[in-house]
């Protein structure tokens, strides 16, 4: 599915969301709301973990991107993570894109307007016009879209300066797509194309369920989702 945001940036959506999701009603008795939220949270959390396990096993058993044809990137590409995205989530893709010296031969990490050689952001990198693969490193894995959008206002100019490119393509995963859209709505510049992967463009019940789990201090739900109080905006 292709569309264009208000800025005219071409957008490709992978697995676009369907119908708008319903929000919890506040008129229901507390115990009913708690029971329903618990059931939805448990089912959704287990399905998500099962999907991650299935993906991980598939990668190990089938070789992941092994055997896939090499890709030559015309412009730098920045990978924008979603809510609670682990640091190694993009590693197979980054390794594939830079295999055998392709696309600058290595991937870089960006944070606070600086480009680094490592995901810990401890070793600054030198400008490289051949570099093509970058990954945004958020300050926390719970950063909300406004926080990530503000970070993109730093990272996109840094990547352009690092490579000398006029524009950077963005591949945004899950909530990272919402963050990138917000960046563009804020007149953010320098994006050539935007690809959104699994982005809930029409909303997600998960957000309200996670808010419920943290504000109510539901320990088992927070442990299941890997959240902490710091996840609250």
N, C-alpha and C positions, 0 to 999 in steps of 0.2 A: 504494500500500500504506500502510495506517495502522496504528499501534500506539501503545502508551503505555509510557514508561519508568517506572522504579520510583516516581518522584515524581508520576506522574499527568499529566505534561505531554503533550498530544496531539502525535504525531509523524507527519509525512508523509515517506515515503522515495521518492525518484526513482531508478529503476534499482537496486533492492536487490541485494546480492550473492547468488550462488547457493550452491553447496556450499562447505564449509570447504576452504581450500587446504592442500596438504601442505607440511610444512616439510622443509628439506634434511636428509638423513641424514648422520651424522658417520662412518659406517663405510666409506663409499666411498673408494677411492684418491684422493689429492689431485688428480691430473691429470684424472680423470674428473669430479670435482666442479667443477674449474675450467672444463673444457670445457663442461659442462652449464650452469653459471651464466653463462658468457660468451654462449652461444647464447640462453638465455632473456632475459638482460639486453638483448642486441642486438635481438632480435625485439620484446620489449616496448617498448624505448625508441623504436624506429623506428615502431612502430604508434602510440604515444602522440604522437610528433611529427607523424605523418601526420594523426592525428585533429585535432590543434591547427591544422594548416595547412588542413585541410578546413573546420573551423569558421570560421577567419579568412576564407577565401575566400568561404564562404557568406554571412558577415556583410557583406562588401564587395559581393558581386554581387547579393544579394537584399535588401540594405538593413537587415539585422538586425531590429530591433524596429520599424522604420519601418512605419507603417500599423496597428500593433497598437493595440487600444483602450487608453485610459488606465486606470490602476488607482488607486483611492482607498484608502489604507491607514488602517484604524481605529486601529492602534497603531504605535508606532515599530518598525522592522525593522532588525536588525543583521546584516550579512553577515560570516560567519566564514570566513576563507580556509583552504585546505588546505596540504599540504606543497609547498613551492617555488612557491606561487601568486604570479604576478606582480601588481604593483600595479594594472595596467590591466585585469585580467581582468573585474572587476565593473563597469567604467566604462559599457559600453553599457546595462546594466540600471539603473544608478544614474541615468544621463541620461534614460532612458525614464520612470522613476518620478517624476522631478522636472520633466519637460518642461511648459512653459506654466504654470509656477507651482504645479504640483500637489505635494502632500505636503511642503509647506514650501519648495518652489521650489529647494532645493539639498540636496546630500548632505554629510554630515559624516564626519570620521575620528576614531577614538578610540584613545588609547594612554595607559597608565599612569593611568587614571582622569581623563583630561582630554579635552575635545572640541575638535577643531581644524577650521579651514576648508580646510586643504590636506593632501595626502597626505604631505608632508614633516613634518607635525606641528610647524610653526613659528609658526602664527598661531592663537591661542586664539579660540574662538567664544563669543558671548554666548548665554545660555539662550534657547531658542525653543520655546514650547509647540506650535507648528505643525510642528516638524521631525519627519520620519518615516523618513528614510533615513540609515543609519550603516554604516560599514565599519571593522572592527577592523584596526589596523595592528600586526602582530607585530614583535618586536624583530629577528628574523631570519626569512627565509623557510623556515628549517629547524627552527623551533621544534617540539618534540615535544608530544604531547597534554597531558602534565602542565604544560608551560610555558604553553600556550595556555589551559588550564583555569584556571590561576592568574591569567592576565591577564583572563579573563572575570569573575572575582570582583571586579575593579576596574572593568571597562568597563560591565557591566550597571547597577550602581548609578549610575555617572556619566551614562549615557543617561537613566535614570529621573529623576535630579535635573535634568538639562538640559531635559527635556520636561514634567516633572510627571506622567508616566504611571506607573500602578501596575505594568504589565508591559510587556515588550518581546518581540516575536516574533523568532525567530532563523532565518536561512537559512544553513545550513552546507554548504560544499562539500568533498567528499572527506574528507580526514583531519580537517577542521574539524568534521565531524559526530561523530567519536570524541572530539575535545576537548570539544565541548559536552555530550555524554553524560557524560563524566567530571566536568565542572563540575556537572551535575545530581546525579550520584552523590555528590558532595561536599556535598550539601545546598545547592547554589547556588539562589538565589531570583530571582524576577522574570521568569521566562520564561513567556510565554503559550502560544505554539505553536512547535514546532521542525520545520523542513523540512530534510531531509538530501538532498543532491544527489550521487549517485555515491559515497556513503560505503561503504567496505568493512567493514560491520558484522560480517562473519564472517571477517575476516582477509584479508591479501593477501601473496602471495609477493614482491611488490615490496619490502616492508620488509626481508626477509632478504637479498634481492639487493643492495639499496642498502647495507646494513650490510657485506656481503661486499666490495663495490666500494671502500668507504672504508677499511675495516680492512686490506685487502690492498693498498691504494694503487694500484688499477687506474686509471691515468690516463685512458685513453680512455673508460672507463665513467663516471668522475666528470665528464668533460667533456660526455658525451652527456646526462647527467641534470642538469647544472648544479650539482653538489654540491661541497662542500669538506669538509675534516676537521672544520670547525665544526658539521657536520650530525650528528656523533655525539652521543648523549646524555651 
